[in-house]
Amino acid sequence: MAKEIKPTTKDVVTVFRYWNYKKETMIHRVFSDKRKKKIASTIKVHGLDDILKAIFNYATILSSTSHFWTYSWTIEDFLQRGLEKFLDEANPYDNFHADYHVNKGGAKQKAEPNPYKDRFEQYKRASLEERERLTKEWAKV
């Protein structure tokens, strides 16, 4: 049986602060007892380093344009439902990469290119004049 990790108050605070530092879209202002307990119980199972690395992976993938994961969790939901998806051994950078999808048989294959996504990226990078030209051009289609 694996040895249980005893979380310290410092460990719990570290996870909470790191979440708020990495997760710009879901900052928690209140450090409630419920959050403290959830963080502490997760540290007991996974350890501090794995939790911090999973948060890093999640925040990186969430803000990436080359990955399709867009769902933003609270810290409690992430620790309950998302942590294991974003651990290094789960290969989150490959699993959530936008160029691949899993077919019905469970095999990963190259996804069909999305011309509208490409247009959106082109539009985001364009100057105002270029955006006007693109809008007129695309309206013809």
Backbone as CSV, one residue per row, in Angstrom:
resi,resn,N_x,N_y,N_z,CA_x,CA_y,CA_z,C_x,C_y,C_z
1,MET,0.848,-1.186,0.000,0.000,0.000,0.000,0.886,1.239,0.000
2,ALA,0.550,2.200,-0.822,1.337,3.422,-0.927,1.204,4.239,0.351
3,LYS,2.295,4.897,0.688,2.303,5.729,1.888,1.486,6.986,1.639
4,GLU,0.593,7.297,2.573,-0.254,8.477,2.439,0.569,9.730,2.671
5,ILE,0.357,10.720,1.851,1.068,11.998,1.955,0.283,12.899,2.901
6,LYS,0.975,13.497,3.838,0.335,14.414,4.786,0.481,15.841,4.263
7,PRO,-0.614,16.457,3.802,-0.507,17.828,3.298,-0.337,18.827,4.438
8,THR,0.526,19.784,4.224,0.690,20.861,5.194,-0.186,22.035,4.765
9,THR,-0.398,22.957,5.670,-1.152,24.171,5.341,-0.447,24.928,4.223
10,LYS,0.872,24.935,4.266,1.653,25.608,3.219,1.395,24.969,1.853
11,ASP,1.303,23.638,1.782,1.018,22.937,0.532,-0.356,23.331,-0.017
12,VAL,-1.340,23.368,0.858,-2.703,23.715,0.452,-2.750,25.141,-0.089
13,VAL,-2.108,26.058,0.613,-2.055,27.462,0.170,-1.298,27.572,-1.154
14,THR,-0.241,26.802,-1.309,0.536,26.816,-2.555,-0.321,26.420,-3.740
15,VAL,-1.107,25.361,-3.610,-1.988,24.917,-4.701,-3.006,26.006,-5.026
16,PHE,-3.628,26.579,-4.007,-4.639,27.618,-4.224,-4.030,28.837,-4.927
17,ARG,-2.905,29.273,-4.459,-2.259,30.451,-5.083,-1.794,30.147,-6.506
18,TYR,-1.274,28.950,-6.726,-0.809,28.586,-8.064,-1.994,28.519,-9.030
19,TRP,-3.125,27.994,-8.561,-4.333,27.969,-9.393,-4.683,29.392,-9.830
20,ASN,-4.748,30.318,-8.902,-5.102,31.700,-9.225,-4.055,32.367,-10.113
21,TYR,-2.796,31.988,-9.955,-1.728,32.542,-10.781,-1.829,32.044,-12.223
22,LYS,-2.105,30.747,-12.408,-2.133,30.155,-13.752,-3.489,30.295,-14.436
23,LYS,-4.537,30.403,-13.705,-5.886,30.317,-14.255,-6.529,31.694,-14.297
24,GLU,-6.269,32.448,-15.338,-6.775,33.811,-15.424,-8.292,33.888,-15.590
25,THR,-8.910,32.837,-16.141,-10.346,32.908,-16.394,-11.196,32.499,-15.198
26,MET,-10.629,31.802,-14.229,-11.411,31.327,-13.092,-10.635,31.571,-11.806
27,ILE,-10.464,32.839,-11.475,-9.751,33.198,-10.245,-10.725,33.101,-9.074
28,HIS,-10.281,32.443,-8.010,-11.094,32.321,-6.804,-10.617,33.352,-5.781
29,ARG,-11.518,34.164,-5.349,-11.176,35.199,-4.370,-11.330,34.693,-2.929
30,VAL,-12.187,33.701,-2.737,-12.453,33.184,-1.396,-11.758,31.839,-1.232
31,PHE,-10.998,31.716,-0.164,-10.298,30.474,0.162,-11.108,29.762,1.235
32,SER,-12.212,29.175,0.823,-13.180,28.580,1.752,-12.661,27.282,2.368
33,ASP,-13.316,26.878,3.439,-12.963,25.608,4.083,-13.199,24.439,3.132
34,LYS,-14.253,24.525,2.323,-14.552,23.475,1.344,-13.386,23.323,0.363
35,ARG,-12.856,24.435,-0.113,-11.716,24.393,-1.039,-10.479,23.834,-0.346
36,LYS,-10.233,24.276,0.861,-9.068,23.793,1.604,-9.126,22.276,1.773
37,LYS,-10.305,21.767,2.151,-10.468,20.325,2.355,-10.279,19.552,1.057
38,LYS,-10.823,20.062,-0.038,-10.695,19.377,-1.327,-9.237,19.344,-1.766
39,ILE,-8.543,20.454,-1.621,-7.126,20.510,-1.999,-6.315,19.556,-1.127
40,ALA,-6.549,19.592,0.181,-5.807,18.727,1.103,-6.045,17.248,0.801
41,SER,-7.292,16.872,0.537,-7.571,15.458,0.262,-6.946,15.020,-1.066
42,THR,-6.837,15.926,-2.018,-6.216,15.581,-3.296,-4.702,15.476,-3.148
43,ILE,-4.113,16.322,-2.326,-2.673,16.224,-2.061,-2.341,14.875,-1.429
44,LYS,-3.211,14.392,-0.554,-2.992,13.088,0.079,-2.848,11.974,-0.952
45,VAL,-3.604,12.069,-2.026,-3.618,11.018,-3.039,-2.538,11.230,-4.102
46,HIS,-2.426,12.441,-4.624,-1.561,12.705,-5.782,-0.235,13.388,-5.463
47,GLY,-0.168,14.066,-4.346,1.052,14.796,-4.017,1.051,16.196,-4.620
48,LEU,1.818,17.070,-4.011,1.857,18.474,-4.409,2.392,18.664,-5.823
49,ASP,3.507,18.022,-6.158,4.138,18.231,-7.461,3.240,17.830,-8.620
50,ASP,2.548,16.697,-8.508,1.660,16.258,-9.589,0.488,17.216,-9.775
51,ILE,-0.041,17.731,-8.684,-1.160,18.675,-8.780,-0.709,19.963,-9.468
52,LEU,0.436,20.482,-9.067,0.937,21.718,-9.676,1.226,21.523,-11.163
53,LYS,1.801,20.379,-11.521,2.095,20.100,-12.928,0.805,19.960,-13.733
54,ALA,-0.215,19.306,-13.172,-1.497,19.161,-13.861,-2.168,20.522,-14.062
55,ILE,-2.081,21.397,-13.063,-2.628,22.751,-13.201,-1.888,23.496,-14.312
56,PHE,-0.571,23.358,-14.336,0.222,23.988,-15.385,-0.226,23.484,-16.765
57,ASN,-0.338,22.165,-16.921,-0.752,21.583,-18.196,-2.149,22.069,-18.590
58,TYR,-3.068,22.074,-17.653,-4.444,22.503,-17.908,-4.492,23.962,-18.360
59,ALA,-3.814,24.841,-17.639,-3.818,26.263,-17.993,-3.162,26.496,-19.353
60,THR,-2.085,25.775,-19.636,-1.393,25.908,-20.916,-2.287,25.467,-22.064
61,ILE,-2.925,24.325,-21.921,-3.797,23.794,-22.974,-5.040,24.660,-23.133
62,LEU,-5.587,25.138,-22.035,-6.788,25.974,-22.078,-6.535,27.278,-22.838
63,SER,-5.343,27.829,-22.700,-5.037,29.098,-23.368,-4.415,28.914,-24.749
64,SER,-4.186,27.679,-25.149,-3.533,27.389,-26.423,-4.532,27.397,-27.580
65,THR,-4.100,27.931,-28.712,-4.946,27.885,-29.908,-4.752,26.578,-30.677
66,SER,-3.743,25.809,-30.330,-3.508,24.557,-31.040,-4.083,23.346,-30.301
67,HIS,-4.850,23.592,-29.242,-5.514,22.517,-28.508,-7.000,22.828,-28.431
68,PHE,-7.826,21.781,-28.439,-9.261,22.003,-28.510,-9.952,22.096,-27.158
69,TRP,-9.269,21.843,-26.069,-9.922,21.900,-24.755,-10.256,23.341,-24.420
70,THR,-11.531,23.622,-24.128,-11.936,24.996,-23.826,-12.750,25.104,-22.546
71,TYR,-13.042,23.974,-21.893,-13.895,24.009,-20.709,-13.124,24.519,-19.498
72,SER,-13.674,25.511,-18.839,-13.023,26.123,-17.676,-13.716,25.664,-16.390
73,TRP,-12.964,24.960,-15.545,-13.494,24.439,-14.288,-13.152,25.357,-13.113
74,THR,-13.881,25.171,-12.001,-13.446,25.711,-10.721,-12.330,24.793,-10.224
75,ILE,-11.617,25.208,-9.201,-10.536,24.360,-8.689,-11.090,23.046,-8.131
76,GLU,-12.250,23.104,-7.479,-12.833,21.870,-6.940,-13.197,20.900,-8.067
77,ASP,-13.826,21.412,-9.114,-14.194,20.558,-10.243,-12.961,20.007,-10.943
78,PHE,-11.947,20.838,-11.094,-10.717,20.373,-11.728,-10.100,19.230,-10.928
79,LEU,-10.002,19.395,-9.616,-9.398,18.354,-8.785,-10.235,17.079,-8.804
80,GLN,-11.552,17.218,-8.911,-12.444,16.058,-8.915,-12.503,15.380,-10.285
81,ARG,-12.652,16.172,-11.358,-12.933,15.595,-12.675,-11.822,15.743,-13.699
82,GLY,-10.904,16.688,-13.497,-9.943,16.964,-14.557,-8.500,16.647,-14.260
83,LEU,-8.158,16.528,-13.008,-6.756,16.357,-12.629,-6.079,15.221,-13.380
84,GLU,-6.685,14.059,-13.372,-6.052,12.891,-14.006,-5.942,13.035,-15.521
85,LYS,-6.812,13.820,-16.134,-6.736,14.063,-17.579,-5.515,14.913,-17.943
86,PHE,-5.028,15.717,-16.994,-3.954,16.656,-17.279,-2.621,16.301,-16.610
87,LEU,-2.550,15.128,-15.998,-1.266,14.643,-15.498,-0.383,14.276,-16.683
88,ASP,0.928,14.377,-16.521,1.848,14.087,-17.622,1.644,12.697,-18.205
89,GLU,1.408,11.696,-17.353,1.267,10.330,-17.859,0.002,10.135,-18.697
90,ALA,-0.933,11.087,-18.663,-2.138,11.020,-19.492,-1.918,11.651,-20.876
91,ASN,-0.727,12.195,-21.129,-0.385,12.819,-22.413,-1.384,13.893,-22.849
92,PRO,-1.652,14.882,-22.010,-2.686,15.864,-22.363,-2.351,16.693,-23.604
93,TYR,-1.072,16.943,-23.863,-0.715,17.764,-25.021,-1.012,17.036,-26.330
94,ASP,-0.941,15.713,-26.316,-1.315,14.939,-27.496,-2.825,14.705,-27.531
95,ASN,-3.396,14.344,-26.397,-4.817,14.002,-26.352,-5.734,15.163,-26.712
96,PHE,-5.333,16.387,-26.391,-6.202,17.532,-26.645,-5.691,18.413,-27.781
97,HIS,-4.772,17.878,-28.586,-4.253,18.655,-29.713,-5.343,18.772,-30.772
98,ALA,-5.505,19.953,-31.329,-6.602,20.232,-32.257,-6.467,19.499,-33.591
99,ASP,-5.282,19.055,-33.964,-5.096,18.396,-35.249,-5.484,16.923,-35.227
100,TYR,-5.851,16.413,-34.069,-6.183,14.993,-33.960,-7.532,14.823,-33.280
101,HIS,-8.192,13.747,-33.593,-9.393,13.369,-32.867,-9.439,11.848,-32.784
102,VAL,-10.253,11.349,-31.886,-10.366,9.909,-31.693,-11.599,9.425,-32.446
103,ASN,-11.405,8.423,-33.302,-12.551,7.889,-34.044,-13.319,6.896,-33.176
104,LYS,-14.416,6.350,-33.701,-15.271,5.447,-32.916,-14.532,4.204,-32.439
105,GLY,-13.539,3.756,-33.186,-12.782,2.575,-32.796,-11.741,2.860,-31.731
106,GLY,-11.581,4.126,-31.341,-10.625,4.501,-30.300,-9.267,4.908,-30.835
107,ALA,-9.075,4.846,-32.157,-7.781,5.218,-32.737,-7.751,6.718,-33.017
108,LYS,-6.594,7.307,-32.792,-6.409,8.722,-33.080,-6.087,8.893,-34.547
109,GLN,-6.702,9.862,-35.168,-6.379,10.131,-36.559,-6.396,11.630,-36.803
110,LYS,-5.747,12.038,-37.873,-5.651,13.446,-38.232,-7.054,13.970,-38.510
111,ALA,-7.398,15.096,-37.930,-8.716,15.684,-38.114,-8.791,16.410,-39.457
112,GLU,-10.005,16.550,-39.928,-10.225,17.323,-41.148,-9.868,18.781,-40.847
113,PRO,-9.185,19.465,-41.772,-8.880,20.870,-41.520,-10.171,21.685,-41.447
114,ASN,-10.213,22.648,-40.574,-11.378,23.486,-40.403,-11.114,24.833,-41.062
115,PRO,-11.687,25.074,-42.242,-11.394,26.324,-42.942,-11.878,27.547,-42.177
116,TYR,-12.950,27.416,-41.403,-13.449,28.558,-40.659,-12.529,28.910,-39.495
117,LYS,-11.947,27.909,-38.874,-10.973,28.168,-37.814,-9.748,28.865,-38.400
118,ASP,-9.317,28.400,-39.578,-8.186,29.044,-40.238,-8.511,30.494,-40.586
119,ARG,-9.734,30.715,-41.039,-10.151,32.094,-41.341,-10.141,32.945,-40.086
120,PHE,-10.622,32.397,-39.000,-10.653,33.147,-37.749,-9.242,33.537,-37.308
121,GLU,-8.320,32.595,-37.405,-6.932,32.882,-37.042,-6.354,33.962,-37.956
122,GLN,-6.642,33.874,-39.249,-6.164,34.866,-40.209,-6.766,36.231,-39.877
123,TYR,-8.040,36.271,-39.545,-8.723,37.514,-39.211,-8.154,38.136,-37.938
124,LYS,-7.862,37.302,-36.937,-7.301,37.807,-35.674,-5.966,38.506,-35.886
125,ARG,-5.147,37.971,-36.796,-3.810,38.525,-37.009,-3.799,39.711,-37.968
126,ALA,-4.902,39.949,-38.674,-4.937,40.965,-39.728,-5.075,42.379,-39.164
127,SER,-4.579,43.334,-39.947,-4.761,44.748,-39.609,-6.214,45.129,-39.903
128,LEU,-6.614,46.351,-39.526,-7.983,46.781,-39.766,-8.314,46.797,-41.258
129,GLU,-7.390,47.304,-42.060,-7.617,47.349,-43.510,-7.740,45.934,-44.079
130,GLU,-6.858,45.056,-43.612,-6.876,43.683,-44.077,-8.178,42.993,-43.653
131,ARG,-8.678,43.299,-42.461,-9.929,42.708,-41.987,-11.099,43.123,-42.878
132,GLU,-11.117,44.384,-43.276,-12.180,44.865,-44.168,-12.136,44.116,-45.502
133,ARG,-10.942,43.947,-46.051,-10.787,43.241,-47.313,-11.243,41.783,-47.176
134,LEU,-10.832,41.124,-46.073,-11.217,39.728,-45.851,-12.727,39.580,-45.691
135,THR,-13.344,40.506,-44.979,-14.784,40.452,-44.777,-15.525,40.546,-46.102
136,LYS,-15.096,41.443,-46.966,-15.733,41.582,-48.284,-15.510,40.334,-49.128
137,GLU,-14.284,39.809,-49.088,-13.953,38.615,-49.868,-14.774,37.411,-49.407
138,TRP,-14.870,37.224,-48.105,-15.588,36.063,-47.565,-17.100,36.194,-47.715
139,ALA,-17.594,37.427,-47.833,-19.043,37.640,-48.012,-19.501,37.146,-49.378
140,LYS,-18.582,37.074,-50.332,-18.904,36.614,-51.681,-19.161,35.116,-51.726
141,VAL,-18.591,34.378,-50.788,-18.672,32.911,-50.812,-20.041,32.411,-50.443
